[in-house]
Amino acid sequence: AGMVVVGIDPGVSGALACIGPGGRCALEDLPTIEVPGTGRTTRKLCGRGLAELLRKHVPADEACMVVVEDVHTMPGNKSGASANTSLMHSKGVIEGVLGVLRVETRLVNSQRWKKFYGLGNNKNESIACALRLYPAAAQSISLKKHHNRSEALLIAHWATRELA
């Protein structure tokens, strides 16, 4: 039957991409919930929502590998401590959910998968590359705000070539 490969671009505005046997693909933004009591609209990744999303695309009896971009705190990050905290929270939630679901998980740093495609940090190049590989996904990934979806898709595609 083949395996479903899932790529995850972590973060509150992150996304996941599933590539199934025969190259069918599905793209989703990561589910978030509002953090109560902060006095402003702060969102965080929703673990329960993520588990439900994964199970929607990958039934428990289907072989699956999940590849997550390995994110790290960035000292001197201009958006500061809160962005780093949010990213590390997302990473922890993702790893926890995947552990509970018992799915095979790999981490990949962005330099490694981007090098495979010859990409730098230009979000538009990531979108263009994803569109070339998966033209059928165009309506989900063609806008600049969807660069996280295209990067999740590129991570999943990289994994089908390099790991699966």
N, C-alpha and C positions, 0 to 999 in steps of 0.2 A: 504493500500500500504506500510505502514511502514515508517520509517524515515531514512534519511541519516545522519550519524554522521561523522563529520569532526574533525580530530585532527590536530593541528598546533604546530610545534616546531619552534618558532620564530627565527629570526636572518637572516643575509645575506646568510648564507649557510643552512638556515632552509628548512623545507619541510611541505607538508600537505598530509594527508591520508584521504580518504573518504571510509567509510564502509556503503554500502547500504543494503537494504532488501535482505535477503538470504545470507548475508555475502560476497557479491562481494566487492572487494576493489580496489581502484585506488590510486596510489602514484605519487606525483609530487614534484619537487624541487620548492621552492618559487621563483617567477620571480624577477630578479633584473635589474637595469639599472645603467649605469655608471654615476658617479657624475662628471659633467663637471667642468673644471677650477681648479681642485685640483693639477694638475701637476703630479699626479700619478694615477694609475688605482684603483680608489675607487668605490665600488659599494654600492647601497642602494636598499632596497626593493621597488618594483614598485607597487603602489596601484592599478593602472588601470589593470596591468597584473594579480594581485591577484583577483580582482573583476571578470575578464574574466575567470580565472581558476575556481573559485568557481561556476560561472554560467554554465560552461562547464559540471561540474560534478553534480551540483544540480540546475536543472531548477527552475525558480522563483516560480512555482506552487507546488513544492515538499517540504514536511516538512523536516526541517533540524535543527540540533543543532551543533554549532561549539564550540569545547573545545580547548582553547589556554593555553599552558604552561605559567604560570605567571612568567615572568622574572623580576629580580630586578638588580639594579646596585650593583656591588660588590666592596666595598671599599678595596683597597689593591690588586685589580686584577692586576696581573703582566703585562697583555697586555694593561693595563692602560685606560686612559680616552676615547680614541677613540673607543675602543671596547664597553665600557659602553654606549657611546653616540649612537653608531650604533644599539645596542640592544634596547635601549629605543626608538630610531626612528622607528625601525621595529615594536615594540609593539604598538606604536601610530598609525602607518599606518594600521596595522591589525585591531585595534579597530575602526578606522575611517571607513575603508572599510566595516566591518561587520555592523557597525551602519547604514551606507547609504543603504546597502542591506537589512536591517531590519531582520537579522537572529538572532535567539536566541544564545547568547554567554555566555559561562561559562569560568572562569579562574580556573586553578588547579596548585598548586605548585608541583614541581618535586618530592618532598619527598612523597607526597600523592599518586601519581599514581605509583611511583617506589615501594613503600611499598606493594601495591596490588600484585605485581609480585615477591616481595622479591629481588629487584634489588638494586645495589649500583650505583656508577658512572662509572663502567666499560662499555665502549661502546660495546665491543664484547659480553658481557652478554645480552645487550639490543638487539643486532642483533640476537643472538641465540634464545632468547625468542620470538621475532617477527617471526622468521623462523618456530619455533615449532607451533605457532598459525596459521600462514598463509603461509604454504609451497608453495602455488601457486605464492606467491610474491617474491620467491627466487631471480629471476634475477634482481629485483629492489632493493633488500636490502642486498645482501650477502657481499658486499664489505665494508671495514672499513669506507671508505669515505661516505658511505650511512647511517651512524648511525643516522643522523637526520631523514631520511625517516623511519627507523625502530622505532625511538622514537615517531614520529608523529602517526605511526600505533598503537603503544602501548597505546598512549594517547586516540586515537579514540576507541580502543577496550575496554580500561578501562571505558570509558564513556558509551559504550553500556551496560556494566554490572552494573555500579554504578549509572548512571544518567538517561539513556533513559527510 
